[in-house]
Amino acid sequence: MNKQLTDRITFRHGATSNNRIVQAPMLTNSGEGDGFVTQDTIDYYAARSRSAGIVIVEYCYVSFAGGPSRSWADDRQQLGIYTDGHMEGLAKIARALKKDGNKALVQLAHAGRESNFRARQGHTVYAPSAFDFGFLDYEVEALADEDIERIIQDFGTATRRAIDCGFDGVEIHGANHYLLQQFFSAWSNRRDDRWGGSADRRMRFIVEVMRKVFDVIAEHAPDDFIIGYRISPEEVHGDHVGYSCDDSLKLIQTLTATFDFDYIHVSLPQYDARPKGSDRSFGELFGAVLPEQTKLIVVGNVMSEESARDALGHADLVAVGRATLIDPEFGSKLSEGRGQDIVREISPEQVKKSRLPPGLVNLFSDPNMHPSLPGRESIYHLHEGGSLDKSVLKDGTGSEYNLDDLK
Ligand SMILES: Cc1cc2nc3c(=O)[nH]c(=O)nc-3n(C[C@H](O)[C@H](O)[C@H](O)COP(=O)(O)O)c2cc1C
């Protein structure tokens, strides 16, 4: 079958996306006061109701100790979903995103050791194992067994909140070095209890989180609620090997044999990237192990209609990140056959039109920011300075950050 970006896609539980474009989850740095949605957040998402068939709202932390990470000021924070009080703002986002008939999902996360803004706030930061990571400027504590059980419950409670807020689905964040990946990584997870050791034991936390999430969905969500999982396909940083692509393919085979995922989302810096020495892309490798009914999403450097079409050669759906920051009508322009009208460069005018929140303007007007936005020179004068956390620069691209760069 010849896939088209404009195809309508029906997921196994019955939900339909109006096209094959997905807006990738992206931290907007727009929350305040312990992860609460602001008007900036709502304006940004309201402007993106036509950016894709499915918009995945940025990662929200499910436990009090699960974030914030990557924030850079009290009024420029990551969003939380760890109390009922967070629901009012999140429900407004869901409503704003759905107003033109597209789907709104929210990404659920626990940052574990990467809760760097939490550390700056003076709170304890937790990880599967505590040791000298070499690239953190704060200490972490190892999670106790009862903390782990609590976090699994928190993923369930957060899923219930997402359902009650009116989201069409959730994506569980198993990528980009956050807690789920930290448990799966043999480098990060040095436990010798039931949560660590062999690959099967390192998978256990992820499997138990998913069991809880699927139970909550079965009990409380509409039948067509979408459930996806995001993974970084490998964790290889020189001599530090957390897991290989073969390991993550096995994890995905276990997860999809156990649970009815609507999709798996492979986090990549470049949509057609391949593991070293392989003649097949990560997308092709993951596609080959997925059950027929589970869709595959790839992401990474899709900046135009041409690259979106090319990326479809590697997956069922194509996620687009930075290009939707520049042009929030990326998906609708493709759907309407107006791909040539997609705005490809940021500019002071486009910052306003696309309702970029100050946190993102500051990030992308920094000449040191990588990955950058095309046209960034035109917004350097909007840079306010501030304490940018360098690690976001690498981590934003997916799994490829080099630990040596972060020392
Ligand atoms: C500003 C920014 C924030 C991001 N926040 C998240 C996030 O909340 N969750 C996540 O899984 N990935 C996050 N990412 C990674 C993106 O989802 C995406 O994988 C990456 O930007 C590559 O896609 P692109 O080349 O189309 O931008 C972020 C990336 C950027 C640039």
The ligand as an SDF file (V2000), in Angstrom:
LIG
                    3D

 31 33  0  0  0  0  0  0  0  0999 V2000
   12.1670   22.2580   23.2880 C   0  0  0  0  0  0  0  0  0  0  0  0
   12.0430   20.7710   23.2540 C   0  0  0  0  0  0  0  0  0  0  0  0
   11.3500   20.1240   24.2590 C   0  0  0  0  0  0  0  0  0  0  0  0
   11.2050   18.7350   24.2410 C   0  0  0  0  0  0  0  0  0  0  0  0
   10.4420   18.1230   25.2000 N   0  0  0  0  0  0  0  0  0  0  0  0
   10.1840   16.7870   25.1110 C   0  0  0  0  0  0  0  0  0  0  0  0
    9.2280   16.1620   25.9630 C   0  0  0  0  0  0  0  0  0  0  0  0
    8.5330   16.8030   26.7640 O   0  0  0  0  0  0  0  0  0  0  0  0
    9.0860   14.8140   25.8550 N   0  0  0  0  0  0  0  0  0  0  0  0
    9.7790   14.0710   24.9420 C   0  0  0  0  0  0  0  0  0  0  0  0
    9.6090   12.8450   24.8890 O   0  0  0  0  0  0  0  0  0  0  0  0
   10.6390   14.6620   24.0700 N   0  0  0  0  0  0  0  0  0  0  0  0
   10.8270   15.9950   24.1100 C   0  0  0  0  0  0  0  0  0  0  0  0
   11.6140   16.5930   23.1640 N   0  0  0  0  0  0  0  0  0  0  0  0
   12.1020   15.8100   22.0110 C   0  0  0  0  0  0  0  0  0  0  0  0
   11.0730   15.9460   20.8410 C   0  0  0  0  0  0  0  0  0  0  0  0
    9.8730   15.2860   21.1420 O   0  0  0  0  0  0  0  0  0  0  0  0
   11.6210   15.3780   19.5190 C   0  0  0  0  0  0  0  0  0  0  0  0
   11.8910   14.0090   19.7010 O   0  0  0  0  0  0  0  0  0  0  0  0
   12.8860   16.0830   19.0590 C   0  0  0  0  0  0  0  0  0  0  0  0
   12.7320   17.4910   19.1090 O   0  0  0  0  0  0  0  0  0  0  0  0
   13.2510   15.6910   17.6120 C   0  0  0  0  0  0  0  0  0  0  0  0
   12.2170   16.0760   16.7350 O   0  0  0  0  0  0  0  0  0  0  0  0
   12.3690   17.3770   15.7620 P   0  0  0  0  0  0  0  0  0  0  0  0
   13.6870   17.2120   15.0510 O   0  0  0  0  0  0  0  0  0  0  0  0
   11.1840   17.2680   14.8500 O   0  0  0  0  0  0  0  0  0  0  0  0
   12.3460   18.5780   16.6280 O   0  0  0  0  0  0  0  0  0  0  0  0
   11.7890   17.9740   23.1950 C   0  0  0  0  0  0  0  0  0  0  0  0
   12.4940   18.6490   22.1960 C   0  0  0  0  0  0  0  0  0  0  0  0
   12.6140   20.0220   22.2040 C   0  0  0  0  0  0  0  0  0  0  0  0
   13.3450   20.6910   21.0680 C   0  0  0  0  0  0  0  0  0  0  0  0
  1  2  1  0
  2  3  1  0
  2 30  2  0
  3  4  2  0
  4  5  1  0
  4 28  1  0
  5  6  2  0
  6  7  1  0
  6 13  1  0
  7  8  2  0
  7  9  1  0
  9 10  1  0
 10 11  2  0
 10 12  1  0
 12 13  2  0
 13 14  1  0
 14 15  1  0
 14 28  1  0
 15 16  1  0
 16 17  1  0
 16 18  1  0
 18 19  1  0
 18 20  1  0
 20 21  1  0
 20 22  1  0
 22 23  1  0
 23 24  1  0
 24 25  2  0
 24 26  1  0
 24 27  1  0
 28 29  2  0
 29 30  1  0
 30 31  1  0
M  END
$$$$
